[in-house]
Each structure stands twice: as structure tokens, then as C-alpha cells.
Amino acid sequence: MPTTRATAEEHSAVRTLLRLWPYVRPVRARLFTAAFVAVLASCTGLVIPLVLKWMVDGPVAGRDPAGVWLGALFLLLLGLGEALLFGLRRWLVARPLSRVEAEMRADLYGHLQRLPVSFHDRWASGQLLSRGTTDLMLVRMFLAFPLTFLLVNGVTILIGVTIMLLQDWTLGLVILGPAVPVIVTCVLFERRYFHVARLAQDQVGDLTTVVEESVLGIRVIKGFGRHRSQAQAFRELSGTLRGTELRKARLLAAIWGVIVTLPEIAIGAALVLGSVQVADGDLSAGTLVAFLSTALALRWPVDSIGFLLAISQDAASATERYFEVMDETPEDAAVAAADAGREDMGLRFDHVVFRYPDAPEDSPPVLDRVDLHIRPGESMALVGATGSGKTTLTALVPRLHELTSGRITLDGRDITALPRETLRELVAVAFEEPTLFSASVGENVLMGDEEGDLDRALAVAQAEFVHALPQGTGTQVGEQGLSLSGGQRQRLALARAVVGRPRFLVLDDPLSALDVHTEAAVEAALREVLAETTALIVAHRPSTVLLADRVALLSGGRITAVGTHHELLRTNAEYAHLMSGSGETEENR
């Protein structure tokens, strides 16, 4: 799985986070309102030191109990007002931010459905899963806290420092002393923390992949007694992630150490200097109390800088990872100009060449100038040795992979000129390795066509066994359909392919997991379906080959012979060898 880790020179957290604006724009009014309310709440807190100054220099110095009680009432009201304003801010951001997260997750999922198969071949599922869960959670946390409070705390610090300078500029300069080293520390922290945060998020994706593969492959792991080695692999990845998280913790501890210690020293120095000034009569006690109260009120805005920067960097890294996927080019849904000639009916491969995108440029293509014509209503069996490219050829028809060169036409129309949605309505596919989803039997079959005839499809695939399941077609088959046998899964996959009565049918060795008697029954029912469609069938057994009108032999990435089964048996030694039972019996991409 390719990862893109930005260098210090090219990374900009601000530029990365600005890419979130299209998602934030619809809720910007509430977010701006929440920010204004938070600033107002923070400023309300800064009024408290001024009330304290009035109380100390006024009622306290003048021994006026009524004034003290009045001041206490003011303080209570200010505290309640501050608390209510911060509560209002939380209420304002909760709903819109959950909406932003939901929309980003929906967009990611929809985009993943539109990306080509070659993308999914390159990317680990755990990496994609972590981008849609953990990374989006970090983005939501950023929008909820740092996005607002970096602004709020900045305004609070600016107003607070202004108040302190107006009260006594010499003490204000003492408080401002740590500003330069704190700023330098923040800049260094921002550069280093991003890379460690990105590394940790990539490692979470790797760990998620291992967990997912271990769960899905638990039968293989137990069958071969590999649970200890899998556990060891998990511990190693987990240990690596732990080390990275500790590096993050050390960086965060370092910035907090600087941000907390230096201001505390400055406040202590201001206390000593202010006490001397009060003793000399150069400063009133109320002013010193107000000054120190303001300085203490700024402790949280200053101390939180490290925490907010850390979340911001985590969110910037998560945003970058999110858009790495979103920036991938989806399958082209545009409709090209229709072909003028429609005389080429049926399914035709014309000088088709295919090489996997990640294959070396000097490597031979998997398919090399394949020419094949399947007439309308005809069934063509595709036969070849293991690794000859049969499955790859069938995957080109629904555009699961894109041609390197050449063209494929359906009834004279280039498949690249068809919207993918239209193409996949015309072409139905059944793979040798059937995939079922955590849904009911009926939902799995009707995925091929929601309007299709479920009972007919089950009958064609000889899948009436579903009626004996606890809830019939409403029975949940479980993840990957592993609660069913291999032959049962394959029959349901075949039913899914034929349920919509497709004009073109591509079957990749659809009967390989069936016993002889079930295979014969399926073949008998399938003949009626094949009479109504144009079909390409990958076959290994003679019984499956006999379903087809003609046979094409794929060898060395090319079609080397086409004819009926009996013709090729007589005239082609390679075909006769494959059909003799001594050839390969498993398809390999």
C-alpha cells in the first residue's frame, strides 16, 4: 500500500486543513457563532480580576461588608454567565460537526465504490478502514476544539496581556518575557510532531489490516496451527505502534514542560516585583491582585497551546490521509461518443493487450493482442492452463481492469463509451471465488437485480437448499457467507449473476466447487439461461465446456484456437491435453 509521508519542506498543516472547508462551509454560521460565544465567555472571565481589584481597593479597604457582598454577587453572576456561554458553544457545535463527519465518511465510502479494482489491489483494507474511522474522529475533534480554541485562546491572551500592561507595564513586560522561547518551541514542535503523528496513523492502519485478515482467515490460521505466529506478528506491530505513540508523548511532554514552566516562573517574578512595589506604595494591593488574577486566568489558554497544537497536527495528518484516497481518480463515468458502426453485434475483443499497472514496463503483457468474437446469443467457453490469463480476460469485460490497448465492444459499442452503471447492467459476472455479504440470502442474490425473479434464479442455480434454512431466503448468511459450504456459496453467486436476465453473462468457472450430481443439475438449468444471453464461460471440466457452443483456447496470453469442443480435441494437442484431466484444474490470475 503506497503511503505519502510529507517532508518538512512540503508540509503545511494550515494548507492541509483548509481542504476541509467544502465540508465546513454548510455549517459555518453555527461554527462562527460558537467561536464568537466562546470569545465572549473567555472575555467574561477576564472581567473577574477587574471586579476583584474594585473589591480590594474599595469595599475591603474601606471595611464595607455590603460592598463585599455586592462584589461577590457580581463574581457569581460572571461565573454563571461564563459557564452558560461555554455550554451554549458546545451545543452549537455538536450537531453540525457530527454532520460534517458523517458526510466525509459517506463521501469516502462512495468514492471507494467508484475507484477501479487496481486501486483496491494496491491498498490494504485496514488502511482504508482506519481512514474512514480513526482519522475522521481526529478531524471532528479538531473542528470541535482546536479550530475554535486556538482563536479563542489567542484573543484571550491578547486581551489579557493588554489589560496587564494597562495595569502596570513593568509587570506586563515580565509576564511577556517567555513569549519568544514559547513561540520557538511551538514552531519546532509543529515540524516534528506531524511526522510522528502521520507514522502512528499509518501504523494503526497496518495493525487494523492484520486484525481484519486474522479474523477473516481464522479458519486457515487454526487449520494450519499458525495462531502463535499471527499473535507474534500482531505483538510486533503493536509494539512498533506503542513506540511511536511514546515518541508523540515525549514530544508533547517537552512542549508542555516549556509552556508550563516558563510562564509560571514569570508569574512568580511578577509576584515578587509587584509585592515590592505595593510595599513601596508604588502599586495598590487591588491592582496587584487584579494583575495576578489576570495572569492566572491566562494559564489555561497558554498551557493548552501544546495540547491544541498536538490535536491540530493529528488532524492535519488525518486530513492528508483522507484526501490521499479522495484524490485518487475514480472510474470515468463520462459517456464517450457512441460508435457509428453497430454491425459488430455480440461480444468482441479486438487486439486486446493488458498489463497490470504496477508491472515492470519491460515485462511481457498478461494478454497480448487477443482477438475473439462471441456472436449474439452464443456461449463461448474459455480454456487455458493455469496462469494463462483467463480470469484477467473476463475481468476486462465489466471494466474491473482497464485495457492497456485495444478495444472490447458489446453489440458494436466500445465498453469505454458506456457509463459504467449501464455497462454493469448489461453484463453480469459470477466469480470462481464467490463473495457473499453479511445479509440475508435473498438480499445477496437480488444484489444482481433488485427487480429480478428470486425463485427462478435459485432454481437455475439449484440453490433450493435455502428454503430449508431457518428463515428461508431471509436467513442471514454471516460474514463472507462462511456459514455455508463452498458449493452453496458458489450456487448463490451464480443465482446472483442470472437473476436479472443479463444480455451478457461472464462466468469464471462457476461450477468448480459442485459435486458431479449437482453440477449436472445446474448445467441442465443453465442451458436455458445461456440460450437467452451472450456468454463467456471460463471452464476446466469437459462437462462445463459442453455448455458452450464454441471453445476458445487461451495460451501465452493469446487466443490460439477457436472451434467446437470436438473439433479442438481432434486438431489441437494442447487442448486435448487440458481436457484429458492431466492439465491444470485451478484458475490462477
HELIX and SHEET records of a PDB file:
HELIX    1   1 ALA A   13  LEU A   17  1                                   5    
HELIX    2   2 LEU A   18  LEU A   20  5                                   3    
HELIX    3   3 TRP A   21  VAL A   24  1                                   4    
HELIX    4   4 ARG A   25  VAL A   27  5                                   3    
HELIX    5   5 ARG A   28  MET A   55  1                                  28    
HELIX    6   6 VAL A   56  VAL A   60  3                                   5    
HELIX    7   7 PRO A   65  ARG A  114  1                                  50    
HELIX    8   8 VAL A  117  ARG A  122  1                                   6    
HELIX    9   9 SER A  125  GLY A  132  1                                   8    
HELIX   10  10 THR A  134  ALA A  144  1                                  11    
HELIX   11  11 PRO A  146  GLN A  167  1                                  22    
HELIX   12  12 TRP A  169  LEU A  176  1                                   8    
HELIX   13  13 ALA A  179  LEU A  216  1                                  38    
HELIX   14  14 ILE A  218  GLY A  223  1                                   6    
HELIX   15  15 HIS A  227  ASP A  280  1                                  54    
HELIX   16  16 ALA A  285  ALA A  297  1                                  13    
HELIX   17  17 ARG A  299  MET A  326  1                                  28    
HELIX   18  18 LYS A  390  LEU A  396  1                                   7    
HELIX   19  19 ILE A  415  ALA A  417  5                                   3    
HELIX   20  20 ARG A  420  LEU A  426  1                                   7    
HELIX   21  21 VAL A  441  LEU A  446  1                                   6    
HELIX   22  22 LEU A  454  VAL A  460  1                                   7    
HELIX   23  23 GLU A  464  ALA A  468  5                                   5    
HELIX   24  24 GLY A  472  GLY A  474  5                                   3    
HELIX   25  25 GLU A  479  GLY A  481  5                                   3    
HELIX   26  26 GLY A  486  VAL A  498  1                                  13    
HELIX   27  27 VAL A  516  LEU A  530  1                                  15    
HELIX   28  28 PRO A  542  VAL A  545  1                                   4    
HELIX   29  29 HIS A  565  THR A  571  1                                   7    
HELIX   30  30 ALA A  573  MET A  579  1                                   7    
SHEET    1   A 4 LEU A 367  ILE A 374  0                                        
SHEET    2   A 4 LEU A 347  PHE A 354 -1                                        
SHEET    3   A 4 SER A 405  LEU A 410 -1                                        
SHEET    4   A 4 ARG A 413  ASP A 414 -1                                        
SHEET    1   B 6 VAL A 427  ALA A 430  0                                        
SHEET    2   B 6 PHE A 504  ASP A 508  1                                        
SHEET    3   B 6 THR A 534  VAL A 538  1                                        
SHEET    4   B 6 SER A 379  VAL A 383  1                                        
SHEET    5   B 6 ARG A 550  SER A 555  1                                        
SHEET    6   B 6 ARG A 558  GLY A 563 -1                                        
END                                                                             
